[in-house]
Amino acid sequence: MSPYLCHLDPDCLRFEAGVIARRPNAVLLDRSYFYPGGGGQLSDRGTLQWKGRELRVERIETEGANAWHYLAEGEAAPESGERVVANVDSAFRFLMSQLHTGLHILNALVYQRFEGSLVTGVQMAADGTARIDFDLPAADNNALRALEPELNTLIGDGLPVNVLYLDAAALAREPGLLRSRSVAPPRQDDGMTRIIEIAGLDRQACGGTHLTKTSQSAPLRILKIENKGQHNRRIRIGLAG
């Protein structure tokens, strides 16, 4: 895959683009800084403006290398060849980035304390909650709940969050970079894999959006811990306040 433009310039939240294909309520743009979703993170939302009209982009759906921008149901999409001004919903991007960064911190704590347990599922929600599933057959749920104070201490520490890219050989030398039991992070056309590094705490492969330092996040609460079968433990978290 090619790098997402939102990875190359995450601060670009308003841009011009051309419509190169359309469906009744969706368009394909010649370039886009919307995050298309993936790895349990919801896609960006926003608006498209053209000829005095403004319609909401409700979701992005990828088909191969194409990212279709879906508009509100029943709204007619702009025609092919139209120029549009696209606006990424910054508040929603920030919400998802807080949840995603918080899940990385929680993942790091669980990975360190419970012998490298792997992630078996992740899902973030628009209401400011998320869940992450771990392969943890023998974990004490109280021990998992007790991670909340340290989780919030690390958020408050303002640890820098950096992005780097590693090739396959470097990935092989550091097995802990790949934390999912079943899903491999997308590799770019040049063979590089995107790594999110929380300074002094964690490094792992990821294609989502994140904060630039942990203290940009609101505190997180561990809402619930559930047993999902013989092996999986589900931790539900939510942004406080």
C-alpha positions, 0 to 999 in steps of 0.5 A, a space after each residue: 500500500 502507499 502511505 496515507 496522506 494523513 500519515 505524511 501530514 497529520 495536521 492537514 485538515 482542510 484541502 482541495 481535491 477533484 472528484 474522479 469517480 462517484 456513486 449515488 452517495 459516495 465519491 472517490 477523490 484524487 487525493 484525500 487526507 481523511 484517515 480511512 479507518 482500520 485496526 479497530 479505529 473508525 474512519 475520519 468524518 467531515 464535510 465536502 463543499 462545492 458550488 455553495 453546497 456542503 454535505 457531511 462525510 459520514 465514513 470512508 470505505 476502502 476497496 483495494 487502493 481506493 477510499 470511497 467517501 460516503 455522504 449522508 444517505 439520500 444526498 446526491 454526490 458531486 459529479 466526476 470532474 468537480 473540485 471540492 473543498 474537504 474538511 476533516 472533523 478535527 474533534 472526531 480525529 482527536 477523539 479517536 487519537 486519544 482512544 488509540 494512544 490510550 490503548 497503546 499505553 494499556 497494551 504496553 502495560 498488559 504486554 509487560 506484566 502478563 508475559 507478552 500476551 497478544 491482542 485478539 481484537 480492538 474496537 473504538 467507538 464514537 461515544 469515547 469508549 473502546 475495548 481491547 481483547 487479550 489472550 489472557 487465560 490465567 489473568 486475575 481480573 483484579 490485577 487488570 483493573 489495578 492498571 488504571 492508576 498507572 495508565 493515567 500516570 503515564 498519560 499525565 507524564 506527557 511522553 512523546 509519541 513518535 512515528 518511525 518506519 522499519 523494514 522487514 529485517 528490523 521487524 524480525 529482530 524485535 518480535 514485540 513490535 507485532 502484538 496482534 495474534 491474527 492481524 498484521 499491520 499493512 506494509 507499504 509498497 517500499 516494504 516499510 512498516 509504520 511503528 508508533 513509539 511512546 518514548 521510554 514505554 512502548 514500540 509497536 506496529 500500527 497504522 492508526 492516528 495518535 496524539 503527539 504526546 500522551 498528556 494531550 489525552 483526557 484520563 481513561 477509566 477501565 469500565 469493565 473486564 469480561 471473560 470472552 471464552 477460555 482465553 480472551 479477556 476484554 477490557 473496556 475503557 472510556 475517556 473520563 469527563 
